Amino acid sequence: MLKPTQVFSPLAEQLEPEGAFVYLDLAAEARRKGIDVISFGIGQPDFLPPREVVDAVKEALDRGFIRYISTLGLPELRERIASYVSEKYGVDVKPTEVAVTVGAKAALYMAISLLTRPGDEVVVQDPAFPTYECVVRHAGGRPVFVKLREENEFRLAREDVEREIKDLHRVRGIVVNSPHNPTGAVLSESDVEELIELAKRRNLFIISDEIYEDYVYEGRHRSFLQDPEWRDYVVYVSGFSKTWALTGLRLGYVVAREEVIRALDVFATNMYSCPPAPLQYAALKALELGTSWFKSYLEEYRRRRDAAVEELGRIPGVRVVRSRGAFYLFPNVRELMGRLRVGSTDELARRILFEAGVVLLPGTAFPLRGGDGYLRVSYVLPIERIREGFRRVREWVEKVGG
Ligand SMILES: Cc1ncc(COP(=O)(O)O)c(C=O)c1O
């Protein structure tokens, strides 16, 4: 008989580990075997935020800000986020429409759980950040996958969503992410407007994960908050992990109508009481400094993307879209798999790791079928390492592919 600590809730079993982390462990194993690994696996920036931001944490600790604070975050930080987002997107967000959360991930977890009722259908991009579909299922909902098409630069198209939900009667919302992990796709202004138009017509919520909003290399990022009726349809999620390279601080935020924020307050109270107090002073400092310092990093990341696209183009059997955002590329390796007679994307990624010493995540780590035959490249490495990494892959392909 199973012991009671061996029996888990079927709802908890809807949650799955993140494939990306599996590859971090595999990379560590390869390094232990003496392989000099170049990793395109990790999804976090490689620069440091301004010194003052980190110093603000130390100061907060020295001043004894180590007690519980308000569940929704420091009032002055909520105020600062409201004015920052308002100015950024020309909207009018009130501090009561902001919640500070433990990373964008907790924000997504709570927002999806709050709006998805048992039996509801929720549209999720395929491929996508794995959390979305896990949490929809965890909430008792059913993810409806809409495949992103390479011919459309992996942008979520209204007509594709419409086709998928045409005959469904319990569709409640769409989880959308632009700029997009894992493809780097950026929705255009008209893509965003068309998706909002569909949401209004079908009375759907849009949970918009805009964590990569500042990583856009061509054109401008269009936020779902820019719709005048955002309060009725949109829950906006962002945070400090990517723009400020503060992934370990675990600070995110939500902008939504006040009732949503009040409901998130109850969620967060039961889960973590409040996001870590001293770290919020760093976030406050980050917003005070603004993002002008970030421009030079953005330029550098654009150069890296261009170098990666150029190098990928030299590998036989690989085709890549020059994605406009985030720090990801999503090369198509189907032809390469055929040439090498490799049975699965996962097998290809493992062989590239152990035989060429390069970590590229299999697209299938971003469920479900949409990533099959693709690899995710995270180009958060110096240009020489990027070139070296893809040179190794090319030489390996030339060697084993005959
Ligand atoms: C699309 C997307 N959303 C959310 C997150 C998580 O952000 P945070 O570190 O703020 O929890 C990530 C991190 O990789 C991501 O890629």
The ligand as a Gaussian input file, in Angstrom:
#p B3LYP/6-31G(d) Opt

LIG

0 1
 C        7.880000      34.256000     -20.852000
 C        8.359000      34.310000     -19.449000
 N        7.521000      34.711000     -18.484000
 C        7.906000      34.744000     -17.195000
 C        9.172000      34.371000     -16.817000
 C        9.536000      34.342000     -15.371000
 O        9.886000      35.596000     -14.899000
 P       10.303000      35.776000     -13.374000
 O       11.761000      35.477000     -13.264000
 O       10.012000      37.222000     -13.103000
 O        9.462000      34.891000     -12.550000
 C       10.084000      33.952000     -17.786000
 C       11.441000      33.533000     -17.388000
 O       12.176000      32.911000     -18.095000
 C        9.671000      33.918000     -19.135000
 O       10.495000      33.509000     -20.106000

